[in-house]
Amino acid sequence: MLTRLEVNGFKTFEKLDVAFTPFTMVVGNNAAGKSNLFDVIQLLSKLATKDVSEAVNGMRGEPLELFRQTVAGRAKQIEMAVEVLIDPTVKDPWGSEVTLTHTRLRYEVTLERREIKPGIERIQVAKEAAFPIMRKDDAWAKKMEPSKSFRDAYLKYSRKTPLLTTESMPEGLTFSVHQDGKHGRNRPASAAEATVLYSITNAEFPHLFALREAMRHWRLLQLDPALLRRPVPATASDVLNADGSNLAAVLAQLKAETATSVRPEGVLSDIVAELNNLIPGTTKLDAELHEASREYRIKLTMRDGLPFSSRVISDGTLRVLALLTLLHDPRHRGLICFEEPENGVHPARIKQLIQRLKDMVTSPHDFEAGEEVAPLSQLLLNSHSPVVLSALIDRDFYPIDGSILFADTATVSEPSTHQLRRKTRLRPVWSKDQAGLFGDSDTARGFVSEFEVKKVLETVSTED
């Protein structure tokens, strides 16, 4: 679970520092930087599982465009830091399972543009570090006020020494791995083409491996309705792709794993029931294997008993179906980033959708004694809709069971040069545990005022 993000030098971000809850909604106009937030999270996830070249080349935009551009020039470095809550147990690809002694970690990584030959530039890792977050310093856990059962199950604070550092040694700058009393590992840092985290592929260093696994499961869903409609080969992966292109195969696998004599459709019955609540008219969902072509095909049956294939289902219905499928998959874990979840949903049912999505994340408040210690689940959504905002706040304009961040752009002046530059801001809407802490200076400390919330809500009647 991602609990805090710090970014400097990436696209429109300058000294950004933002906290997240299990359910976080980012609200803002187009071009405010909402997608850039998802981009930097995706970059961090890629750096944990790919070398730097592959990670940056898979991003939106050219690699050089990832570095912040101002009138003073393009940044040389991208500095990123995250604080995370990792699952208390981790299993490596060979089935070895390890129980962790510390689950609150901070990870830092800096990418740097370096000229390796005249006119030839590479992006390399300049700094990397991972540290345990101590109980006394864990502001996120204190703010969340988790239940005792959640603290006992998920919050572990036994380690006191760093896991990974970047150090100056006689042979040069070095990445040093320090882990669990074992002999560490040193790697030269002068021309690193990949992160150290990328190299931790088993539970030999369990805490770093668990961190890598957590970041690997930070997923950006960019569902493509055209791909959601297509039949899927029987050999396709049964883990939902980011574009949703294998949705039919995932549904078929879920049905096979969860079907019983009492519930022959298994969890597909739950998915279609929730889909019907949000987009009325559907009564049955199936993913059938077409024997001749050996392809899975989605079929929805409507209330009049007529079946329809995915080829004629609306874009919005398919997007909601894909999201509900992922959240009902018992193998699901980690962070999902998803843009504009309200697309295809009638405004009158958006509040119901938002509440259902909130119910499907890990809640530190509601975790009870005896409850299964399941993998952590988190949602980070963005929207420009005032209807969505109205579904997230109470009558006093406080967030309900989650956090709201307002995304906008601000102009910053450099005192020494008097140059102006634009940057993205992400400011939290007052929550009940924050409002009034600083009296009249709240808004000056970066909170969104009640006036700003009301101003956005007043535009709801102008939406198409």
N, C-alpha and C positions, 0 to 999 in steps of 0.2 A: 504494500500500500504506500503510495506516494503521499507524504505529509507536508513536504516543503520543497520549493524550487527556487534557486537563485541563478540568474543568468545575466551575463554582461557581454556585449559584443556580438550577439546573434540577431541578425535581421533588425527588427525595430526595438530590440530590448537593450536597455541601458540600466545596469544595477537594479534589475528586477528582483524582488524578494516577496514570495507569495506562499501562503499556507493553504492546504487542502484538507477537506473532510472526506469521509467515505462517499458522500454524494455532494458534488460541487457543480454549480451551473455558472457558466460565463455568459454574461449578457452584454451585447454591444452592437453598434451599427456595423454595416459592412466596411471593410478596410480599417477596422479598429485594431487588428492584430490578434483576433481570436484564433485564427488558423495558425498563426506563428507560434502560439503557445503549444498547440498540438504538434507542430513541426519539431520544436526543440525536445519535447518528450520522446517523439519518435526517434530523433537523432541519438539521444541517450540510450534508448533501447537497442538501436542498431550497433552502437559502439560496444555494447556488452557481448554481441554475438557475431560481429563482422570486423574485418580490418577497416582502418580509417577510410581508405579509398573507396571501398565498396559501400561503406555507411554513408558518406557524403554524396556519392554519385546516385544513391537511391532516393535522395531527398527532392522535394519540390523546389525547382530552381537549380541553377548551376552552382557547383561547389563554392566558387568565389562569392556568389550572392548570399551565402549564409552569413558572411562576415558583415557587420554593421557598416553602412555607408552614411557618412555625414559630409558637410561641405569641407571639413578638414581632411577628408580622405577616408579610406577603408580601414577598418580595424585589423590589427595584426593577430589578435587572439580572440577566441571565444572561451569565456570562463563559465563553467556550469557546476552547480552543486545541488545535490538532492539529499533529503532526509527521508528515510523509509522505515516502515514496520514490515519485517519479513515474517513469513510463516515459521512457526516454532520447530517444524521438522522439514527436512529436505531429503529427496531421493535422487541419486545420480542415475545416468543412463543404464548402469549395470544392476540397478535394484538396491544398492546400498542406501539405507536410510539412517540419517543421523539426527539426533535431537540437539537443538542449538541451546547454548547457554546465554546468548545475547541476541535480541531481536530488533533493537533500535540502532540503526546505523546511519552514518553520514558519508556520502561519497562525493568526491570532487575530481573534476577532470578539466584540463585546459588544452584546447587545440590551438595550434599556431601555424601561421603561414610562414614557410621558410624557403629561401632561395638556395637550392642545393647546387645549382650551376647558373652562370649568367643567363637570365631569361627563362630559367626553368624553376618553377615553384611547386612545392609539395606541402600538403597539410599533414602535420605530425602531432603526436601527443607530447606536450611540453611538461605537464605535471599531472600526477594522479595520486589520490590518497583515499583511504577509508578509515573511519574512526568509529568507535562505539559512542553512542549518546548515553550519558549517565542519567540515572533516575532524577537526580536533583536538577539537571539541566533540561529535562524533557518537557518543554513548555506545551507542546502539542498534546501530550497525554494528560497534562493537568487541565488544559482547556476542555478536552473532550469529556472529562469526568466519567471514565469507563466504569462499568460494574466491577465488583470484586472478582466475579467469575471470569470476566474478560481479562482483567489484569493478571490473574493467576495463569490463564491459558496462553495468553499472547505476549505479555510484556515481561521480558527477561532482561536483567541488568547485571550479569556476572562478570563481564570482561571489562578491564580497565586500560589496556594497552592498545595501540593502533594495530590495524590489520594490514595496512598498506601505506607506505610513505614514499616520497621522492626526496632523496638525500644527495648531498654533495660528498663524493668520495674521491680519494686520490686518482682513481682511474676515470673519474668524470661523474656526471649526473647519473644517478642510479635509482631505479624503482626497487624497493625492498618490501617483500612480503613477510609479515610476522604473524604466525597463526598458531594458537592453541598449544604452545609449548613445544612444537615440533621445529625441526631445522627449517629455517626460512628459505627464501629464494630471492636472488638478486638478478635484475635485468638492466642492461644499459639503457639510458634514457636520452641519449644524444640524438637519435634519429628513429624514434619509435613510430612504426607504421601501424600499430594496433595497441589497444589498451591492455594492461595486465589482466583486467577482468575477463577479456576475451579468451585468454589462455587458461583460465581456471575451468576445466571441463569435467571435473569429478569432485567427490567429497573429501579429497585429501586435505583441502583447505575449506572446511565446511561453511564457515560464515561468508567468505567471499563467494563461494559457489552458490550459496543461498541468495546472496545479493544479485549475482548474475542471473539466476533463475527468476527472481522477482522482476528485474528489469526486462528480461526476455518476454515476460507476459504483459508488458505495457503495449496495448494494441490500439491502433487507430483504424476504426471501421470507416471505409469509404465505399459504401454499398452502391453497386451499379445495377439499376433495375434491368437493363438489357441482359446482363450476365445472370441475374437472379432468375430470369425467365427460361434460360436454356436448359435442356436436358443435361444430365451429368453422367459421365462414364462411371461404370460400376467400380472401377479401380481408383476413383478420386479419393483424396484425403477426407477423413470424417471429422476433421477439425476445421471449423469455419474459416475460410480465407477472408482477408481484409475486404475484398471486393464482393464477397458473398457468392462467388461463382460456383461453389460446390454445395449450396444450401440443400439441394435435394438429397445428396449423399449423407449430409449430417442428419437430416430428418430421418432417413432410412435407418441409420445406425442407432439413433436414439430410440426409435420404435423397436428395433430388434433387442436392444439392451433392457428396455423397461416394460415390454409387453407381458401381460399375464393373462390367464384364462378369464379373469374378471374384467380386466382392462386390456383388450386385444390391441388397442392403439398405443398403450403405454402413456408416456408423458406427452405425446402428441395431442391427447385429449385435453390436457391442461393448457397447452399452447393455444389450441383453437378456441377454448373457452375464454381465455384472456383476449385473444384477437377479436372475438365477437363482442366483448364488452367495449372495445375501443373502436372497432369498425363493424357495426352490426350487420348481420345477415349470414355469417358463416356458421355452419353447424358441424362440419367434419373436415379433418385434414389428413392427408395421406401422402406418402412418398413411395410410389410403386416402381418396381423394376420391369422395364419393357424388355422381354426376353429376346426379341429379334435383334434389337440394337444394343442390348446390354447397357442400357442407360436408365438412371433414376429420373422420374418425373413427378413434379408436385401436382397434387389435385386437391382443390377446395370444393366442398359441397355446400350449396347455399340452402337457405331455409325452405325454398320451394322444391328441394330435392334434386336440383340440377347440378351436376358436377362441372367444374371449370378447370382447365389446365392453367399452369403458370403463364402460358403465352398470352392470356387475355386478362390476367389479374392486374389491377392498377399498380402504378409505381409505389404509391404510399403504402398500400396493403403489403406489398412485398418487403419494403424496408422495415415496417413494424414486425412482420413475421420473422425476418432474419434476426432482429434484435431480441425478440422474445425467445427464439430458438437458442441463441447463444446463452442467454441468462438462465434458461432451463436445463442447459447441458450440465450434468453433474461433474464433468471434468473441467468446467470453467473456473478460472482463477485470475486474479490480478486486476489491472486497471484497463478499462475500456474508455477510449476517447471517441465521442460520437457527435457529429454536427447536426443541428436542427432536428431533434427527434420528433418535433411536432408536424413535420411534413407528411401530408396524407391523412392527418387526424383532424376530425371536426373540432373547431375551437371549444365547443361545449364539453368535449371529452378530454381535453388536454390536461386538466387538473387530475383526472383519473389516471391518465398515462403517467404523469409525473409521480403520483403517489405509488403506483405499482413499481416504477423503477426504483424509487427510494426503498421499497420493501425488499428489494433483491440485492442490496449491498450489505456488507458486514456492518452491523451496528454495535459499537462499543457499549452503548447504553443498555441495549436489550438482551445482551448475551447472558444466559442463565446457567446456573449450576447444572451439570449433567448434560448440557448441550454438546453435540459433537463439535470437535475442534476442526472445522472445515477450512479449506484454503480461503484466504482473504479475498474479498471482492469489492471493487471500487468503480464508480462511474464519474467521469468528467465530461460534461456536455456543454455545448455552446448554442446560442440562439440570438437572433435579433428581435424576437417577437415579444411585445408587451403582454400578450396573452399568456405566454410562458411565465413571465415575471409575476403576473398576478396570481398564478397558481403556486408560486413559491413563497409568498409572504402572507402574514396574518394581517388583521385589520389595523394593527399598530405599526405595520411596515417592517416587522422583524422577519428574518428567514425562518422557515418551518423545517425542522429536521434536516438541516444541511447548511451549506453556505452558498452565497451568491457573490460573484465578482463582477464588477462593472469594468468593461474594457473600453478604453478611449485613447486618444492621442493627446499629448501635451507638448508644448513648446518650451524648450529649456535654453537658457542663455548662458554662455561661457563667460564668466566675469573677466578673464584675462584678455580674451580676444573679441568679446562682444558678438560672437557668432551664435546664430540661432540653430537649433536642431530639434527634430521631432522624435518622440519616443512613445512607445506603448505603455500605458498604465493599466494595472489590474488592482482595483480597490475593492475591499470587502464592504458589503452592506452591513450596517450595524446589526449585531446580534445581541440578544438579551444579556449575555455575559460580558459584552464589551461596552455597550452604550452607557454613557455617563461616567466611564472610568476616568476620563480626562476633562470632564466638564465641557465648556464651550470650545475647547481646543480639539475636539474629536475630529472634525473634518480636516483640520490642519495636519493631523497625524495620518491622513490617508484613508479615512473612512468615507463611504458614500452617505450623503446627507438624506434626510427624509424628503426634502424638497426635490432632490434629483430623482428619487424613486417615483414620487408623484408625477413629475414631469414626463417620465417615460410612460407611466400608466395612462396618462391623459391621451396618449396617441393611439390607444387600443381601438378606438372607434374609427380611426382612419385606415386601419388595416383592410386590405382587400379580402 
